[in-house]
Amino acid sequence: MQWRSGGRPRHHRQVTITLDSDQHLFETRSLWRDHADPADRDAALQIVDDEAGNAWVSWQGTNITLAHVTHPGDPDDVGRQQARARDGLPPETRYDEALPRDYWEPSARLDTLDRLGFDAAVLFPNYGLAWEHTLAQDLHATKVNMGAWNRWAATVAHDGRGRLHPVAHLTLRDVDWLDAQLGMLSSAGVRLALIPPGLVDGKPLSHPDVDRAWSAFEHHGVSPVFHITSTCRPFPEAWYETEVDPDPNNLLLASVFIWAAPALALADLALNGVFVRHPDLRIGVMELAAVWVPMFMQFMDGGYNFTSRLAGSTHAELEMAPSEYVRRQVRFAAFSYEQPHRLAGAAGDLFMCCSDWPHSEGTEHALQEYGALAHGTVDGAAHPGLFGENAAWLLRHDPVSK
């Protein structure tokens, strides 16, 4: 497999690789402690067992989320594990015995990629998606645990031989720390970084205090990525404080409005000039649905034009329609059932294939499921952006050939 660094894909390549834009790596029990600075290990997360033998992601005695091993296509199994833990019953299989090597070990994941039919994959954290909200009031601990994951990500990038692309975990709340992390990550070949699509200490992403963060992403050649996490809560907390959610990490309203946080964040970035000031900023949106994108673009352009007419002046100095900045600088993962080939007809070639492997809502057969759409015409040859080019663009690589 060959990769060529650069900007947008060229047109004379041979065979485009298939690149899964959303897989996950599970954290081992002691990953955060093992990779944190020794002086900060008291602030590190770890996976510990309760009296019944159920494993929990824990921080300083607080259990954050059940450490259950998921299986693609089987969310009911997750529900059974959750129910047993709530009832104080032991797990059917202990965490360490249930965790396959390819869920966490880079060389084993390479073999799994071959089985799944992908040449390369983007790898998000697993439990890293669940703990950030709990630690939000402790910035030091947040940075300790993000930094620990990022050191591990650098190792995965090295061991992945150009096929595994781990996603770093960052906060915009300390830009000096952010810049140092981005420098380390860029040197290690890590080109994507998970950040929340939300306010930064009460300030929107377009606030002048955040602008230096976007410059740092551009300078180091790392693309920030929005992904479903415990921080994707665009509405006041009171909306989520109900008694209908047995699992605080899988909130009903957060699922219904999964698109709201990234839509709000992207509108802020486009309408308030961040994309104008930072034309080389590239953003990915993964596992936050994609069917909303065409309507979102229409509403954003319509709202900008109409309110500008009412005010007698444009809100920001935009040379293009707001949606054009999104088309220029953002790419979206879309599951096969969202029919991304149809979304591309309405919004542009902005979408990326994904499997979400090995999560329970994910699939073992992603490429076959995409191929089954539109009488089998949705494939790498007909849709190179969907199957590799768009994700490679976020990675600032150009896939040339196998």
PyMOL commands that set and color helices and strands:
alter all, ss='L'
color gray80, all
select helices_A, chain A and resi 31-35+38-43+75-86+95-98+101-103+106-116+127-129+139-159+175-187+208-220+237-240+252-256+260-271+274-277+293-311+322-329+336-338+340-347+366-371+373-376+384-394
alter helices_A, ss='H'
color red, helices_A
select strands_A, chain A and resi 2-5+19-25+46-49+55-59+62-66+120-125+164-169+192-194+223-227+283-286+330-333+351-352+397-401
alter strands_A, ss='S'
color yellow, strands_A
deselect
rebuild
show_as cartoon
